[in-house]
Amino acid sequence: MGGGSGHQMRKTSSVSIAIFLLLSGCASAQLNFNTLEIASTVESLQTKQVLYNISKFIDDTDAVPDQVEINGGTVSTTNSVTPSITSTLTSASVVAAAASTTKTAANSLQAPLSDQWTQAWSIVPVTDGDNLRRLRALYGFAAQNDIDILMRYPEIYYIPQARSPKAVPDPFFLSKNHLVINKKTQQPGPTLCRDWIYYSGPSRITGLERLPPAGMPVVNLGLYGSHELYMAVDDKLKGCLSNFVLLVLDAAGETSSPYASAAGKVTVKGGASPAIVISPQAPIVTPPAPP
């Protein structure tokens, strides 16, 4: 009887260890999967908030953009197992008028299991006034295709030299991939498309829809606010949407300029005539002529 009891306990223990090892392996595999999954949602989150804001500006050019910056993400995975093993074997023989044998056997495995994972983004709303003005100009232009709206886009400045602390337009944001509007020619930058958004549902400003021309191959971008948004397949292939998202990141202050980074720290103190104090270690940087 003892041999059977030992065999049953070893079998039960083996099951418990197997479950533990299985959950341990699952924990690392699940963590890897969740990390890749949350990373794959970055582009979706950025694009969806852009499309939501465009829909918002179809109805109201005086709106304030709803924009958040993603500054961190968290992925956690928890697996646990708490096995409880019980094995009991009792044998008793009684010799009386007739012989009888009583046997009691009990084997049980209690293994409460749990598998829990959490995915979260850490976000910060854009609250800087000039950044919101830039976003408002971009979204208003995309929704209304009005160059006058885009002309309100505030330029991005930096202080190039410690000996002459005067803010000038940052050449980095005047380059091809970052230029939003050439105010001399009143033309959009080379990566900013015109007339690329179509929508169903009448605008509260004009009372009209802007549906794609008949026969045009289009991409349905989804329902945002009161409007179903579309764009031409050709514009999608040209990168009109992705380039617009990248320009929005510039406007929101999420793109670092190498010129501003090299100019050192700048501290502006309040008062009627604010004093600009520049770090004495700041190098002198002479920007190239804008293209």
RANOR-V107869 format. One record per backbone hydrogen bond with DSSP energy under -0.5 kcal/mol. CO is the residue of the C=O (numbers start at 1). NH is the residue of the N-H. Records with the same first field share a line. If there is no record, write none. Layout:
CO: NH + NH
This chain:
1: 5
2: 6
3: 7
4: 8
5: 9
6: 10
7: 11
8: 12
9: 13
10: 14
11: 15
12: 16
13: 17
14: 18
15: 19
16: 20
17: 21
18: 22
19: 23
20: 24
21: 25
22: 26
23: 27
24: 28
25: 29
26: 30
27: 31
28: 32
29: 33
30: 34
31: 35
32: 36
33: 37
34: 38
35: 39
36: 40
37: 41
38: 41
39: 42
41: 45
42: 46
43: 47
44: 48
45: 49
46: 50
47: 51
48: 52
49: 53
50: 54
51: 55
52: 56
53: 57
54: 58
55: 59
56: 59 + 60
58: 205
60: 63
65: 67
67: 126
69: 71 + 124
72: 122
74: 120
76: 118
78: 116
80: 114
82: 112
84: 110
86: 108
88: 106
90: 104
92: 102
94: 96 + 100
100: 94
102: 92
104: 90
106: 88
108: 86
109: 111
110: 84
112: 82
114: 80
116: 78
118: 76
120: 74
121: 123
122: 71 + 72
124: 69
125: 127
128: 132
129: 133
130: 134
131: 135
132: 136
133: 137
134: 138
135: 139
136: 140
137: 141
138: 142
139: 143
140: 144
141: 145
145: 147
146: 149 + 150
147: 151
149: 152
150: 153
155: 157
156: 170
158: 160 + 168
160: 285
164: 161 + 166
166: 160
168: 158
169: 171
170: 173
171: 174
172: 175
175: 178 + 179
180: 189
181: 183
182: 186 + 187
187: 182
189: 192
191: 193
196: 198
198: 230
199: 210
200: 228
203: 207
208: 203
210: 199
213: 216
217: 233
219: 221 + 231
222: 224 + 229
224: 227
227: 224 + 229
228: 200
229: 221 + 222
230: 198
231: 219
232: 236
233: 237
234: 238
235: 239 + 240
236: 239
239: 243
240: 244
241: 245
242: 246
243: 247
244: 248
245: 249
246: 250
247: 251
248: 252
249: 254
250: 253
257: 261
258: 262
259: 263
261: 264
262: 283
265: 279
266: 268
267: 269 + 277
271: 274
275: 269 + 277
276: 278
277: 267
279: 282
283: 285
285: 287
